Amino acid sequence: PHEALGQQPPASQYHPSARSYPRRVTAPEYGVGVTVRQVRTNGQIKWKGDRIYLSEALRGEPVGLVPPDDRSWTIWFGPLSIGLLDDHNRSVSHTPTKVFPMSLVAQRGLFPTLGALYFFIPMTGRLPDEVGGRT
């Protein structure tokens, strides 16, 4: 028994989720003009003959790269921008804003692997309402 539950056992309060979840969420798809790279088991992608480290949490997943200018590439995982690849010095800068697993983006099933990983999106000072799940 648990005092906060009126001396009821926690199992008596359990209700299965009404949402059904797929056995396997499909990998993100990228449109025409997006360069796709598969993240290796060590968290790296192969880029123009070099190995660039992104994250081991994305191992086995496809990431998309889009050039916003002639020097850099925006790195995407599904609908989220997770970093910027500097093409000249082959370095990656990650953006620090987090999308939490219970956000609307995560709940829409856009990620094949959530686990304990927090996905990064561009810094805005706060999570946008449509991403953070606030109304």
PADRENPA-961466 format. One line per field, with one value per residue: x, y, z of N, C-alpha, C, O in turn; residue in three letters. Coordinates in nm, 2 decimals. Example, Ala and Ser with C-alpha at 12.3 -4.5 7.8 and 13.67 -1.06 7.14 Angstrom:
// PADRENPA-961466
n_east <- c(1.32	1.28)
n_north <- c(-0.57	-0.22)
n_up <- c(0.78	0.71)
ca_east <- c(1.23	1.37)
ca_north <- c(-0.45	-0.11)
ca_up <- c(0.78	0.71)
c_east <- c(1.32	1.29)
c_north <- c(-0.33	0.00)
c_up <- c(0.78	0.79)
o_east <- c(1.42	1.34)
o_north <- c(-0.33	0.11)
o_up <- c(0.85	0.80)
residuo <- c(ALA	SER)
END
This chain:
// PADRENPA-961466
n_east <- c(0.08	0.03	0.07	0.01	-0.17	-0.40	-0.37	-0.38	-0.24	0.01	-0.03	-0.30	-0.38	-0.30	-0.36	-0.39	-0.24	-0.43	-0.34	-0.20	0.10	0.34	0.52	0.77	0.90	0.91	1.21	1.33	1.24	1.38	1.37	1.41	1.72	1.84	2.12	2.19	2.32	2.42	2.44	2.71	2.80	2.97	2.89	2.97	2.97	3.04	3.21	3.29	3.53	3.63	3.58	3.32	3.21	2.89	2.68	2.65	2.41	2.25	2.32	2.30	2.09	1.95	2.07	2.00	2.16	2.18	2.28	2.30	2.45	2.76	2.96	2.88	2.67	2.35	2.25	2.01	1.78	1.52	1.25	1.40	1.65	1.97	2.23	2.52	2.74	3.06	3.20	3.46	3.65	3.57	3.41	3.15	2.89	2.66	2.32	2.18	1.91	1.65	1.43	1.19	1.09	0.81	0.71	0.51	0.63	0.78	0.57	0.43	0.55	0.79	1.04	1.27	1.41	1.39	1.44	1.67	1.76	1.78	1.67	1.81	1.72	1.71	1.83	1.61	1.55	1.33	1.11	0.92	0.57	0.44	0.62	0.70	0.46	0.29	-0.01)
n_north <- c(-0.12	0.23	0.54	0.79	0.71	0.66	0.43	0.23	-0.03	0.05	-0.09	-0.12	0.12	0.13	0.18	0.07	0.23	0.42	0.47	0.32	0.17	0.15	-0.15	-0.10	0.21	0.39	0.49	0.83	1.01	1.19	1.47	1.56	1.69	1.69	1.57	1.25	1.07	0.78	0.71	0.58	0.29	0.39	0.65	0.83	1.00	0.95	1.19	1.35	1.20	1.22	1.13	1.23	1.31	1.27	1.16	0.89	0.81	0.82	0.61	0.40	0.54	0.74	1.06	1.39	1.63	1.97	2.24	2.56	2.77	2.85	2.75	2.58	2.31	2.23	1.99	1.74	1.55	1.38	1.60	1.78	2.02	1.94	2.02	2.20	2.16	2.25	2.30	2.36	2.33	2.09	2.05	2.00	2.18	2.17	2.24	2.38	2.36	2.15	1.88	1.72	1.38	1.37	1.57	1.73	1.68	1.45	1.28	1.25	1.04	1.07	0.97	0.70	0.60	0.68	0.65	0.74	0.96	1.30	1.51	1.76	2.09	2.40	2.69	2.90	3.04	2.96	2.67	2.63	2.66	2.47	2.27	2.22	2.13	2.29	2.48)
n_up <- c(0.00	-0.05	0.09	-0.04	-0.23	-0.10	0.06	-0.13	-0.34	-0.59	-0.83	-0.85	-0.95	-1.21	-1.56	-1.88	-2.17	-2.40	-2.65	-2.94	-3.02	-3.29	-3.38	-3.48	-3.55	-3.85	-4.03	-4.07	-4.36	-4.63	-4.85	-5.20	-5.29	-5.04	-4.88	-4.78	-4.50	-4.34	-4.00	-3.84	-3.63	-3.44	-3.41	-3.60	-3.92	-4.27	-4.45	-4.73	-4.76	-4.50	-4.15	-3.95	-3.63	-3.49	-3.30	-3.09	-3.01	-3.23	-3.39	-3.67	-3.78	-4.05	-4.14	-4.26	-4.47	-4.55	-4.74	-4.62	-4.69	-4.87	-4.71	-4.50	-4.36	-4.27	-4.03	-4.02	-3.83	-3.92	-3.87	-3.73	-3.68	-3.59	-3.57	-3.71	-3.97	-4.03	-4.33	-4.41	-4.19	-4.10	-3.87	-3.62	-3.48	-3.22	-3.14	-2.85	-2.75	-2.61	-2.71	-2.55	-2.45	-2.42	-2.57	-2.84	-3.08	-3.04	-2.96	-3.19	-3.32	-3.47	-3.44	-3.45	-3.24	-2.92	-2.63	-2.38	-2.50	-2.58	-2.82	-3.03	-3.12	-3.30	-3.12	-2.96	-2.74	-2.60	-2.60	-2.89	-2.91	-3.07	-3.06	-2.80	-2.68	-2.54	-2.49)
ca_east <- c(0.00	0.10	0.00	-0.03	-0.27	-0.51	-0.34	-0.40	-0.12	0.02	-0.08	-0.44	-0.40	-0.25	-0.45	-0.31	-0.25	-0.53	-0.27	-0.13	0.23	0.39	0.63	0.89	0.88	0.99	1.32	1.29	1.26	1.43	1.33	1.51	1.81	1.90	2.22	2.16	2.43	2.39	2.53	2.78	2.78	3.05	2.84	3.03	2.92	3.15	3.18	3.40	3.66	3.66	3.48	3.27	3.14	2.77	2.63	2.63	2.26	2.19	2.38	2.21	1.99	1.99	2.06	2.00	2.24	2.13	2.37	2.23	2.55	2.87	3.06	2.83	2.56	2.26	2.23	1.88	1.73	1.38	1.21	1.47	1.79	2.05	2.36	2.57	2.87	3.14	3.26	3.60	3.73	3.51	3.36	3.01	2.84	2.53	2.24	2.15	1.77	1.61	1.30	1.17	1.01	0.66	0.67	0.43	0.72	0.81	0.45	0.39	0.62	0.88	1.18	1.27	1.47	1.39	1.52	1.70	1.82	1.71	1.70	1.84	1.66	1.78	1.81	1.51	1.53	1.23	1.06	0.80	0.44	0.40	0.72	0.70	0.34	0.21	-0.12)
ca_north <- c(0.00	0.36	0.65	0.89	0.65	0.62	0.30	0.13	-0.06	0.12	-0.17	-0.10	0.25	0.12	0.17	0.06	0.34	0.41	0.49	0.21	0.21	0.05	-0.23	-0.03	0.34	0.40	0.59	0.95	1.02	1.32	1.51	1.59	1.80	1.66	1.47	1.16	0.99	0.68	0.73	0.45	0.24	0.47	0.78	0.91	0.99	0.97	1.32	1.39	1.13	1.23	1.08	1.34	1.25	1.34	1.11	0.74	0.79	0.82	0.51	0.33	0.62	0.84	1.21	1.47	1.75	2.07	2.36	2.69	2.86	2.77	2.70	2.49	2.22	2.20	1.85	1.72	1.42	1.40	1.74	1.86	2.06	1.89	2.08	2.26	2.11	2.35	2.22	2.39	2.27	1.96	2.04	2.01	2.25	2.13	2.35	2.33	2.34	2.01	1.83	1.61	1.27	1.39	1.68	1.69	1.63	1.31	1.20	1.22	0.92	1.10	0.92	0.55	0.56	0.79	0.61	0.85	1.07	1.43	1.56	1.90	2.18	2.53	2.77	3.01	3.10	2.87	2.58	2.68	2.60	2.35	2.16	2.19	2.07	2.38	2.54)
ca_up <- c(0.00	-0.06	0.16	-0.14	-0.31	-0.01	0.10	-0.24	-0.41	-0.72	-0.94	-0.86	-1.02	-1.35	-1.67	-2.01	-2.26	-2.51	-2.77	-2.98	-3.07	-3.39	-3.33	-3.52	-3.62	-3.97	-4.03	-4.13	-4.50	-4.67	-4.98	-5.31	-5.26	-4.91	-4.89	-4.67	-4.46	-4.23	-3.88	-3.81	-3.49	-3.35	-3.40	-3.71	-4.06	-4.37	-4.52	-4.82	-4.72	-4.35	-4.06	-3.86	-3.52	-3.45	-3.17	-3.08	-2.99	-3.37	-3.47	-3.76	-3.84	-4.15	-4.11	-4.38	-4.47	-4.64	-4.74	-4.61	-4.76	-4.94	-4.61	-4.39	-4.39	-4.16	-4.01	-3.98	-3.80	-3.94	-3.88	-3.64	-3.71	-3.48	-3.57	-3.82	-4.01	-4.10	-4.44	-4.42	-4.09	-4.07	-3.73	-3.60	-3.36	-3.19	-3.08	-2.71	-2.70	-2.61	-2.73	-2.45	-2.51	-2.41	-2.65	-2.95	-3.19	-3.00	-2.95	-3.33	-3.37	-3.57	-3.41	-3.44	-3.11	-2.82	-2.51	-2.29	-2.58	-2.60	-2.96	-3.03	-3.22	-3.30	-3.00	-2.98	-2.61	-2.54	-2.69	-2.96	-2.86	-3.14	-3.03	-2.66	-2.64	-2.46	-2.57)
c_east <- c(0.09	0.01	-0.06	-0.15	-0.39	-0.49	-0.37	-0.26	-0.11	-0.03	-0.23	-0.48	-0.36	-0.37	-0.37	-0.34	-0.36	-0.46	-0.20	0.00	0.28	0.50	0.77	0.85	0.97	1.10	1.27	1.32	1.30	1.40	1.44	1.59	1.88	2.00	2.21	2.29	2.38	2.49	2.58	2.76	2.87	3.01	2.89	2.95	3.05	3.11	3.30	3.53	3.70	3.55	3.45	3.18	3.01	2.72	2.61	2.48	2.19	2.24	2.27	2.10	2.04	1.97	2.07	2.09	2.20	2.22	2.29	2.32	2.66	2.98	3.01	2.71	2.48	2.24	2.09	1.86	1.58	1.35	1.30	1.61	1.87	2.19	2.40	2.71	2.94	3.22	3.41	3.69	3.67	3.47	3.21	2.98	2.69	2.45	2.18	2.01	1.72	1.47	1.28	1.08	0.86	0.62	0.58	0.51	0.75	0.69	0.40	0.46	0.72	1.02	1.18	1.33	1.47	1.47	1.54	1.76	1.73	1.76	1.71	1.77	1.73	1.74	1.71	1.49	1.42	1.18	0.93	0.68	0.42	0.51	0.71	0.57	0.25	0.10	-0.15)
c_north <- c(0.13	0.47	0.75	0.84	0.60	0.47	0.19	0.10	0.01	0.04	-0.15	0.03	0.24	0.11	0.17	0.19	0.31	0.42	0.36	0.25	0.11	-0.03	-0.17	0.10	0.34	0.51	0.72	0.95	1.17	1.35	1.52	1.70	1.79	1.55	1.38	1.08	0.90	0.70	0.59	0.41	0.33	0.62	0.88	0.89	1.00	1.09	1.36	1.33	1.14	1.16	1.20	1.28	1.34	1.29	0.96	0.71	0.77	0.70	0.43	0.41	0.71	0.98	1.28	1.59	1.84	2.19	2.49	2.80	2.78	2.72	2.59	2.41	2.21	2.05	1.83	1.57	1.43	1.55	1.83	1.89	2.02	1.95	2.14	2.21	2.21	2.27	2.24	2.33	2.14	1.94	2.06	2.09	2.21	2.24	2.29	2.31	2.20	1.99	1.71	1.51	1.29	1.51	1.63	1.63	1.48	1.22	1.17	1.10	0.95	1.04	0.77	0.51	0.68	0.76	0.73	0.97	1.19	1.48	1.71	1.97	2.32	2.62	2.89	3.08	3.03	2.78	2.64	2.60	2.47	2.23	2.12	2.13	2.16	2.45	2.68)
c_up <- c(0.00	0.00	0.06	-0.22	-0.22	0.03	0.00	-0.30	-0.54	-0.83	-0.96	-0.94	-1.17	-1.45	-1.80	-2.09	-2.37	-2.64	-2.81	-3.04	-3.18	-3.33	-3.37	-3.60	-3.74	-3.96	-4.10	-4.28	-4.54	-4.82	-5.08	-5.26	-5.12	-4.93	-4.76	-4.63	-4.34	-4.12	-3.85	-3.66	-3.39	-3.34	-3.51	-3.84	-4.15	-4.45	-4.60	-4.79	-4.58	-4.27	-3.96	-3.75	-3.49	-3.31	-3.19	-3.07	-3.13	-3.45	-3.55	-3.82	-3.95	-4.10	-4.25	-4.36	-4.58	-4.63	-4.73	-4.68	-4.82	-4.84	-4.52	-4.44	-4.26	-4.15	-3.96	-3.94	-3.81	-3.95	-3.80	-3.69	-3.58	-3.47	-3.70	-3.85	-4.09	-4.20	-4.45	-4.32	-4.04	-3.92	-3.72	-3.47	-3.34	-3.12	-2.95	-2.67	-2.71	-2.64	-2.64	-2.50	-2.51	-2.49	-2.77	-3.06	-3.16	-3.00	-3.09	-3.39	-3.48	-3.55	-3.39	-3.30	-3.02	-2.70	-2.42	-2.37	-2.59	-2.74	-2.95	-3.14	-3.21	-3.18	-3.04	-2.85	-2.53	-2.64	-2.76	-2.91	-2.93	-3.12	-2.89	-2.60	-2.55	-2.55	-2.51)
o_east <- c(0.20	-0.10	-0.18	-0.22	-0.47	-0.59	-0.38	-0.17	-0.21	-0.09	-0.28	-0.59	-0.39	-0.46	-0.28	-0.45	-0.37	-0.52	-0.15	0.01	0.25	0.57	0.86	0.78	1.08	1.08	1.18	1.42	1.25	1.40	1.56	1.55	1.96	1.97	2.21	2.35	2.29	2.61	2.51	2.72	2.84	3.07	2.86	2.88	3.14	3.00	3.40	3.63	3.79	3.44	3.53	3.09	3.02	2.72	2.56	2.44	2.08	2.21	2.17	2.03	2.15	1.88	2.13	2.10	2.18	2.25	2.23	2.27	2.65	3.07	3.09	2.65	2.54	2.20	2.05	1.92	1.52	1.41	1.27	1.69	1.84	2.26	2.32	2.80	2.90	3.31	3.48	3.79	3.73	3.50	3.15	3.04	2.61	2.51	2.14	1.98	1.76	1.38	1.35	0.99	0.79	0.50	0.58	0.46	0.74	0.69	0.32	0.43	0.74	1.11	1.09	1.30	1.53	1.57	1.45	1.81	1.61	1.88	1.64	1.76	1.79	1.62	1.74	1.41	1.42	1.20	0.85	0.69	0.38	0.48	0.72	0.57	0.16	0.12	-0.24)
o_north <- c(0.13	0.48	0.79	0.92	0.52	0.40	0.07	0.18	0.03	0.10	-0.17	0.05	0.34	0.03	0.25	0.24	0.20	0.38	0.29	0.36	-0.01	0.02	-0.18	0.09	0.31	0.61	0.71	0.89	1.26	1.25	1.50	1.80	1.87	1.44	1.43	1.03	0.94	0.70	0.49	0.49	0.33	0.71	1.00	0.79	1.06	1.10	1.40	1.40	1.07	1.14	1.25	1.20	1.46	1.37	0.91	0.60	0.72	0.70	0.39	0.36	0.75	1.02	1.23	1.65	1.80	2.24	2.53	2.90	2.66	2.65	2.51	2.44	2.18	1.99	1.89	1.48	1.49	1.61	1.95	1.80	2.08	1.93	2.15	2.21	2.26	2.19	2.16	2.28	2.08	1.84	2.12	2.07	2.22	2.33	2.18	2.26	2.13	2.08	1.61	1.53	1.23	1.55	1.51	1.54	1.40	1.11	1.07	1.07	0.87	1.06	0.72	0.40	0.78	0.82	0.81	1.07	1.17	1.49	1.78	1.92	2.34	2.61	2.96	3.18	3.03	2.79	2.69	2.48	2.37	2.12	2.00	2.09	2.12	2.46	2.75)
o_up <- c(0.05	-0.04	0.07	-0.29	-0.26	0.04	0.03	-0.30	-0.61	-0.92	-1.07	-0.98	-1.24	-1.43	-1.82	-2.09	-2.42	-2.75	-2.72	-3.11	-3.16	-3.24	-3.29	-3.69	-3.73	-3.89	-4.19	-4.32	-4.47	-4.90	-5.05	-5.21	-5.08	-4.98	-4.65	-4.72	-4.26	-4.14	-3.83	-3.58	-3.27	-3.28	-3.51	-3.87	-4.11	-4.50	-4.54	-4.78	-4.54	-4.32	-3.89	-3.78	-3.48	-3.22	-3.29	-3.10	-3.13	-3.57	-3.49	-3.91	-3.95	-4.04	-4.34	-4.26	-4.70	-4.52	-4.83	-4.72	-4.82	-4.88	-4.46	-4.55	-4.16	-4.25	-3.86	-4.00	-3.72	-4.03	-3.79	-3.73	-3.47	-3.37	-3.80	-3.76	-4.19	-4.17	-4.50	-4.35	-3.94	-3.86	-3.81	-3.37	-3.44	-3.06	-2.94	-2.56	-2.81	-2.61	-2.66	-2.59	-2.59	-2.49	-2.80	-3.13	-3.25	-3.05	-3.11	-3.50	-3.57	-3.63	-3.31	-3.25	-3.05	-2.67	-2.40	-2.31	-2.61	-2.76	-2.89	-3.25	-3.10	-3.13	-3.13	-2.84	-2.41	-2.76	-2.69	-2.87	-2.87	-3.14	-2.86	-2.49	-2.49	-2.67	-2.56)
residuo <- c(PRO	HIS	GLU	ALA	LEU	GLY	GLN	GLN	PRO	PRO	ALA	SER	GLN	TYR	HIS	PRO	SER	ALA	ARG	SER	TYR	PRO	ARG	ARG	VAL	THR	ALA	PRO	GLU	TYR	GLY	VAL	GLY	VAL	THR	VAL	ARG	GLN	VAL	ARG	THR	ASN	GLY	GLN	ILE	LYS	TRP	LYS	GLY	ASP	ARG	ILE	TYR	LEU	SER	GLU	ALA	LEU	ARG	GLY	GLU	PRO	VAL	GLY	LEU	VAL	PRO	PRO	ASP	ASP	ARG	SER	TRP	THR	ILE	TRP	PHE	GLY	PRO	LEU	SER	ILE	GLY	LEU	LEU	ASP	ASP	HIS	ASN	ARG	SER	VAL	SER	HIS	THR	PRO	THR	LYS	VAL	PHE	PRO	MET	SER	LEU	VAL	ALA	GLN	ARG	GLY	LEU	PHE	PRO	THR	LEU	GLY	ALA	LEU	TYR	PHE	PHE	ILE	PRO	MET	THR	GLY	ARG	LEU	PRO	ASP	GLU	VAL	GLY	GLY	ARG	THR)
END
